[in-house]
Structure formats: structure tokens, C-alpha cells
């Protein structure tokens, strides 16, 4: 699989480590020990990447990324920018302006990373395929308390099975990816 987009975005923007969510509690262990900026990155990076995954499933969204057109947070979060921003503010304790600014930076960086990953001959299908292949890596870091799946109309995003890892879970994720055409069987 290609480079982990979550790690690439995190590194490009200079954020600290983004922890995986515990599948039992559905939250990051020791989140209270993180700074406001750490909590912001923990919430905003996987939230934006999850929304980008959903956004590019449509031809309009994939073509917008392909054409390098700026993607507004309102479009990315399907008209729910204020609700998502509110969830991220509540999670991180930072201001709404700081959250939106960070989310816009993440969106721009993620779009650039996606285009680079699907080069030299980018297409809407390659964008969708690349992000679908990143789905598990993204969702294992998405705090359930954001309720992003509910806001984006896809409850499967918040499902705790997306956070599970281990021999059996990894096999199930590989089978699911192979059946959906996003991953080659291992």
C-alpha cells in the first residue's frame, strides 16, 4: 500500500503523533495528557481525511481534487462545517477560528498528497481508489466522540470494527477491501 496519508499530513504540518483509537473505549487513551494543539491534530487530521474520503466518492468531489480546485470546508463536510468544527472545538478546547484554520491547512495538504500519490497519470478513479485504500489507516485514528459518521450520513465510519486490529481483524479488513476493490488480497 502507498504511504500512510495520515502520517504524511501530520509530518508535513509539523503535528505531534496521532494516536490510534482504542476499539473498546472508542477514544484515544490518555487524551487528557495532550495539549490543545495535540488534541486538535488528533481530531482534525482524521476528521478531514475521513471527509475527503467521502467527498471524493462523488465525481464532483474527485474532479475538484483532480483539478486542484480549492475544497471549501463547507463542501468537504457536506454542509455540516459548523457542526464538525464545533465537535473538534469541543474535543480539543481550541477556538473555532484555530480549528477552521488547521482544518483548511489539512485539506490543502491532503489534496496535494493525494495528487502526488496518484501521479503521473492522475484520474478521479485513482483518487477514489487511493483514498479507499487509506480508509482503515484513517478510521483507526478517528475519535468516535466527533460523531463524524452521523454528521456525514455514513454511520459505518463510527463503527468500532473500523478501530479493531489484530490477526483476525486484519484479515477481515483485507477481505472487505478486496471485495470492495480497494485492496489486493494478502
C-alpha positions as CSV (number, residue, x, y, z in Angstrom):
1,X,0.0,0.0,0.0
2,X,1.1,3.6,-0.6
3,X,2.4,5.9,2.0
4,X,0.1,6.4,5.0
5,X,-1.7,9.7,4.2
6,X,-2.5,10.4,7.9
7,X,1.2,10.2,8.8
8,X,2.2,12.2,5.7
9,X,-0.2,15.1,6.5
10,X,0.8,15.0,10.2
11,X,4.5,15.3,9.3
12,X,4.1,17.9,6.6
13,X,2.2,20.2,9.0
14,X,4.5,19.5,11.9
15,X,2.0,18.0,14.3
16,X,2.9,15.5,17.0
17,X,2.0,11.8,16.9
18,X,-1.7,11.0,16.3
19,X,-2.7,8.0,18.3
20,X,-4.9,5.2,17.3
21,X,-8.3,5.0,19.0
22,X,-8.9,2.1,21.5
23,X,-11.6,-0.1,19.9
24,X,-13.1,-0.8,23.3
25,X,-13.5,2.7,24.6
26,X,-13.7,4.3,21.2
27,X,-11.4,7.1,22.3
28,X,-7.7,7.8,22.5
29,X,-6.0,6.6,25.6
30,X,-4.6,9.4,27.8
31,X,-6.2,12.1,25.6
32,X,-6.3,14.3,28.7
33,X,-2.5,14.4,28.7
34,X,-2.4,16.0,25.2
35,X,-2.0,19.8,24.7
36,X,-4.8,21.7,22.9
37,X,-2.8,21.6,19.7
38,X,-2.2,17.8,20.2
39,X,-6.0,17.3,20.7
40,X,-6.7,19.5,17.7
41,X,-4.4,17.4,15.5
42,X,-5.8,14.2,17.0
43,X,-9.4,15.2,16.0
44,X,-8.9,17.4,12.9
45,X,-6.5,15.3,10.8
46,X,-8.6,12.1,10.8
47,X,-11.8,14.1,10.5
48,X,-10.6,16.0,7.4
49,X,-9.2,12.8,5.8
50,X,-12.4,10.9,6.5
51,X,-14.5,13.7,5.0
52,X,-12.1,13.8,2.0
53,X,-12.6,10.0,1.6
54,X,-16.4,10.6,1.5
55,X,-16.2,13.7,-0.6
56,X,-14.1,12.1,-3.4
57,X,-16.6,9.2,-3.7
58,X,-18.6,11.6,-5.9
59,X,-17.4,12.5,-9.3
60,X,-17.7,16.2,-8.4
61,X,-15.5,15.8,-5.4
62,X,-12.9,13.7,-7.1
63,X,-12.7,16.0,-10.1
64,X,-12.4,19.0,-7.8
65,X,-9.3,17.5,-6.1
66,X,-8.0,16.4,-9.5
67,X,-8.3,19.9,-10.9
68,X,-6.5,21.2,-7.9
69,X,-9.5,23.5,-7.1
70,X,-9.7,24.7,-3.5
71,X,-12.1,22.5,-1.5
72,X,-14.1,24.5,1.0
73,X,-14.8,23.0,4.4
74,X,-18.5,23.6,3.8
75,X,-18.3,21.3,0.7
76,X,-15.9,18.8,2.3
77,X,-18.2,18.4,5.3
78,X,-21.4,18.3,3.1
79,X,-22.9,21.5,4.6
80,X,-22.1,20.5,8.1
81,X,-18.9,22.6,8.6
82,X,-20.2,24.4,11.7
83,X,-21.2,21.1,13.4
84,X,-17.9,19.4,12.6
85,X,-16.0,22.4,13.7
86,X,-18.0,22.5,16.9
87,X,-17.2,18.9,17.6
88,X,-13.5,19.5,17.0
89,X,-13.5,22.6,19.2
90,X,-15.3,20.6,22.0
91,X,-12.7,17.8,21.7
92,X,-9.6,20.0,21.6
93,X,-10.6,23.1,23.6
94,X,-9.2,25.4,20.9
95,X,-11.1,28.3,19.3
96,X,-13.3,27.8,16.3
97,X,-11.0,30.1,14.2
98,X,-8.0,28.0,15.2
99,X,-9.8,24.7,14.4
100,X,-11.0,26.0,11.0
101,X,-7.6,27.4,10.1
102,X,-6.0,24.0,10.9
103,X,-8.7,22.1,9.0
104,X,-8.2,24.2,5.9
105,X,-4.4,23.6,6.0
106,X,-5.0,19.8,6.4
107,X,-7.4,19.9,3.5
108,X,-4.9,21.6,1.2
109,X,-2.0,19.3,2.3
110,X,-4.1,16.2,2.0
111,X,-5.3,17.1,-1.6
112,X,-1.6,17.7,-2.6
113,X,-0.5,14.3,-1.1
114,X,-3.4,12.5,-2.9
115,X,-2.4,14.1,-6.2
116,X,1.2,13.2,-5.7
117,X,0.3,9.6,-4.8
118,X,-1.8,9.1,-8.0
119,X,0.7,10.8,-10.3
120,X,2.0,10.7,-13.0
121,X,-1.4,10.0,-14.7
122,X,-4.0,11.1,-12.1
123,X,-7.7,10.4,-12.5
124,X,-10.8,10.5,-10.4
125,X,-10.9,6.7,-10.2
126,X,-7.3,6.6,-9.0
127,X,-8.1,9.3,-6.3
128,X,-11.0,7.2,-5.1
129,X,-9.0,4.0,-5.1
130,X,-6.1,5.6,-3.3
131,X,-8.3,7.0,-0.5
132,X,-10.3,3.8,-0.2
133,X,-7.0,2.0,0.4
134,X,-6.3,4.5,3.2
135,X,-9.7,4.1,4.8
136,X,-8.6,1.7,7.6
137,X,-5.5,3.8,8.5
138,X,-7.6,6.9,8.7
139,X,-10.6,5.4,10.7
140,X,-8.3,3.8,13.3
141,X,-7.4,7.3,14.4
142,X,-10.9,8.9,14.3
143,X,-12.3,9.6,17.7
144,X,-15.9,8.3,17.9
145,X,-16.9,11.3,20.1
146,X,-16.8,13.5,17.0
147,X,-19.7,11.5,15.6
148,X,-18.4,12.3,12.1
149,X,-20.2,9.3,10.5
150,X,-23.5,10.6,11.8
151,X,-22.8,14.1,10.5
152,X,-21.7,12.9,7.1
153,X,-24.6,10.4,6.8
154,X,-22.4,7.3,6.9
155,X,-22.7,5.6,10.3
156,X,-20.2,2.9,9.3
157,X,-17.5,5.5,9.8
158,X,-18.1,5.5,13.5
159,X,-18.4,1.7,13.8
160,X,-15.9,0.2,16.4
161,X,-15.0,-2.6,14.0
162,X,-13.1,0.0,12.0
163,X,-10.8,0.6,15.0
164,X,-10.0,-3.1,15.6
165,X,-6.7,-4.6,14.7
166,X,-5.1,-7.9,15.2
167,X,-4.8,-11.1,13.2
168,X,-8.5,-11.8,12.7
169,X,-9.5,-8.1,12.3
170,X,-6.7,-7.5,9.8
171,X,-7.8,-10.5,7.7
172,X,-11.4,-9.2,7.8
173,X,-10.3,-5.7,6.8
174,X,-8.2,-7.3,3.9
175,X,-11.2,-9.4,2.8
176,X,-13.5,-6.3,2.9
177,X,-11.0,-4.3,1.0
178,X,-10.6,-7.0,-1.7
179,X,-14.3,-7.4,-2.1
180,X,-14.8,-3.7,-2.5
181,X,-12.0,-3.5,-4.9
182,X,-9.8,-1.2,-2.8
183,X,-7.1,-3.6,-1.8
184,X,-5.4,-6.6,-3.1
185,X,-5.9,-9.8,-1.0
186,X,-2.8,-10.6,1.1
